[in-house]
Amino acid sequence: MANADKQTELLQAARLFGVLAEPARLRILQLLGDGSRCGRELAEDLNLTPATTCHHLEKLKLANLLSERRSGKHVYYSISRNDFTQAVKQSLAALDNRPRSEKNSRKKRRNTGAKQKPGD
């Protein structure tokens, strides 16, 4: 494979990872892993406004990760690539399987966000 082809693939992967860098989008993929869902249901499950949910769904569609089907007033979304469903599930499972000490150190860093007073 030529260097230009490799560079193009890397750029495509970087764009895809950029789309997936948003937790709400990962949650959408996780929810859709169980089957297609209406946009309104997704908004409720995500505790987001319909407009915000629509924005995230559009980003996922532009990345060719979702397909949509209209039924009356409702739009149903599903994952267009089953290999991606598995990849998301495996990635999230891998994070759950991290050593306990690594999980705890991340929690401690988040909980120690308060500034200390001088002399403390």
C-alpha positions as CSV (number, residue, x, y, z in Angstrom):
1,M,0.0,0.0,0.0
2,A,1.4,3.4,-1.0
3,N,2.2,6.0,1.6
4,A,-0.6,8.3,0.3
5,D,-3.1,5.5,0.8
6,K,-1.9,4.9,4.4
7,Q,-2.1,8.6,5.1
8,T,-5.7,8.8,3.7
9,E,-6.7,5.8,5.9
10,L,-5.1,7.5,9.0
11,L,-7.0,10.7,8.3
12,Q,-10.3,8.8,7.9
13,A,-9.6,7.0,11.2
14,A,-8.8,10.2,13.0
15,R,-12.1,11.8,11.8
16,L,-14.0,8.7,12.9
17,F,-12.3,8.8,16.3
18,G,-13.2,12.5,16.6
19,V,-16.9,11.6,16.0
20,L,-16.6,8.9,18.7
21,A,-14.9,11.2,21.2
22,E,-18.2,12.5,22.4
23,P,-19.7,10.3,25.3
24,A,-23.3,10.9,24.1
25,R,-22.5,9.4,20.7
26,L,-20.9,6.4,22.3
27,R,-24.0,6.0,24.5
28,I,-26.2,6.2,21.3
29,L,-24.2,3.4,19.7
30,Q,-24.5,1.4,22.9
31,L,-28.3,1.9,23.0
32,L,-28.7,1.1,19.4
33,G,-26.6,-2.1,19.8
34,D,-29.8,-3.7,21.1
35,G,-31.8,-2.7,18.0
36,S,-33.3,0.3,16.3
37,R,-34.7,3.2,18.3
38,C,-36.8,6.3,17.7
39,G,-35.0,9.6,18.0
40,R,-37.4,10.7,20.7
41,E,-36.7,7.6,22.8
42,L,-33.0,8.2,22.5
43,A,-33.3,11.8,23.6
44,E,-35.2,10.6,26.7
45,D,-32.7,7.8,27.5
46,L,-29.8,10.3,27.1
47,N,-31.6,13.0,29.1
48,L,-30.8,15.4,26.3
49,T,-33.0,17.8,24.3
50,P,-34.3,16.5,21.0
51,A,-32.2,19.1,19.2
52,T,-29.0,18.0,20.9
53,T,-29.8,14.4,20.3
54,C,-30.5,15.2,16.6
55,H,-27.1,16.9,16.3
56,H,-25.3,13.8,17.7
57,L,-27.3,11.5,15.4
58,E,-26.5,13.6,12.4
59,K,-22.7,13.4,13.2
60,L,-23.0,9.6,13.5
61,K,-24.9,9.4,10.2
62,L,-22.3,11.5,8.4
63,A,-19.7,9.1,9.6
64,N,-21.7,6.3,8.0
65,L,-22.3,4.6,11.3
66,L,-26.1,5.0,11.4
67,S,-29.0,4.5,9.1
68,E,-32.5,5.9,9.5
69,R,-36.0,4.7,8.6
70,R,-39.0,7.0,8.7
71,S,-42.4,5.8,9.9
72,G,-45.0,8.5,10.0
73,K,-43.7,11.3,12.2
74,H,-41.0,9.2,13.8
75,V,-37.5,8.5,12.6
76,Y,-35.9,5.2,13.7
77,Y,-32.1,4.9,13.8
78,S,-30.0,1.7,13.7
79,I,-26.3,1.0,13.4
80,S,-25.4,0.5,9.8
81,R,-22.3,-1.5,10.5
82,N,-22.6,-4.5,12.8
83,D,-18.8,-4.7,13.1
84,F,-19.0,-1.4,14.8
85,T,-21.5,-2.6,17.3
86,Q,-19.1,-5.3,18.4
87,A,-16.1,-2.8,18.5
88,V,-18.0,-0.4,20.7
89,K,-19.1,-3.2,23.1
90,Q,-15.6,-4.6,23.3
91,S,-14.1,-1.2,23.9
92,L,-16.4,-0.4,26.7
93,A,-15.9,-3.9,28.2
94,A,-12.2,-3.4,28.0
95,L,-12.5,-0.2,30.0
96,D,-14.6,-2.0,32.6
97,N,-11.9,-4.6,32.9
98,R,-9.1,-2.2,33.8
99,P,-7.2,-2.9,37.0
100,R,-9.1,-1.6,40.0
101,S,-6.2,0.7,41.0
102,E,-6.4,2.5,37.7
103,K,-10.1,3.0,38.0
104,N,-9.7,4.4,41.6
105,S,-6.8,6.7,40.6
106,R,-9.0,8.3,38.0
107,K,-11.8,8.8,40.5
108,K,-9.4,10.4,43.0
109,R,-8.2,12.8,40.3
110,R,-11.7,13.9,39.6
111,N,-12.6,14.3,43.3
112,T,-9.5,16.4,44.1
113,G,-10.4,19.1,41.7
114,A,-10.9,21.6,44.6
115,K,-8.2,24.1,44.9
116,Q,-6.2,24.0,48.1
117,K,-5.7,27.1,50.2
118,P,-2.1,28.4,50.6
119,G,-0.5,26.7,53.6
120,D,-2.8,23.6,53.5
